Amino acid sequence: MSAPHSPEGSEVKPAARRTMTFRKRSRTPLPTTEQSRRQSDVVRSAWRHFGEPGPAIAFLNTSHSALEDQPLHLAIESDEGLRRVETLLDQMSLKA
């Protein structure tokens, strides 16, 4: 048996070696240590209040009339914002 004949010019070339490519650096600044701490705190508070991810995520990412902003953004901005969001969650627990 002989090897199958390949037409001229259709040689099989080995696959090109893939190299690691890195994404370009983001232009948005990384959160500070304090912002990361506040984000973690507000997510934990929302999780404790709602007990499941869907409602907690919806609450954090939806503008709330009592806060006049999205709870997650407000909490990340300052300790005062974090206290306002946690107070709202406490008030919501009392009403339930």
Secondary structure, DSSP 8 states (H G I E B T S, - for coil): -------TT-----------------SS----HHHHHHHHHHHHHHHHHHSSHHHHHHHHHS-BTTTTB-HHHHHHH-HHHHHHHHHHHHHHHHH-
